[in-house]
Amino acid sequence: MQSTSEIRKKIHEYREDADERILRIFNVIIDAEEKNPDLASSDYPQVPDYVYDKIKEERGKYLNGELKTSSWEEIKERLMKKL
């Protein structure tokens, strides 16, 4: 597992190029932390293993080119055509 300082550095570097979705996720996390500053990490809701398994499976499909992905612009264009 990475040290706290390594994680901080990684997040700091990543946020420079992060898209809006990631920035919103960070914002929600920060808001939750500010609302519950004394919450111990053991009190956090735990993510079930099957969720991690599914993420790993979907990531593998993405990396192998088995999943079709679209940019926001492509999605917006398709939706605008349907109007």
C-alpha positions, 0 to 999 in steps of 0.5 A, a space after each residue: 500500500 502506498 504511503 499517505 505522502 505518495 497518495 497526496 503526490 499522486 492526487 496532486 499530479 492527477 488533478 491537473 489533468 482530471 476531468 469534471 467527473 473526477 473533480 466532482 468525485 473529489 468534491 463529494 469526498 471532501 464535503 463528506 470529510 468536512 461534515 464528519 471530521 471525527 469519523 474513523 476509517 473503520 466507520 466508513 461504509 465498506 465496499 463489497 468484494 463483488 464490486 471490486 471484482 466487477 470493476 476489475 472485470 470491466 477494466 480488463 474488457 476496456 483494456 482489451 478493447 472489448 468495450 465501446 467507450 465514448 467521449 462526452 462530445 460523442 455522447 452529446 452529439 448522439 443525443 442531440 441527433 435524437 431531439 
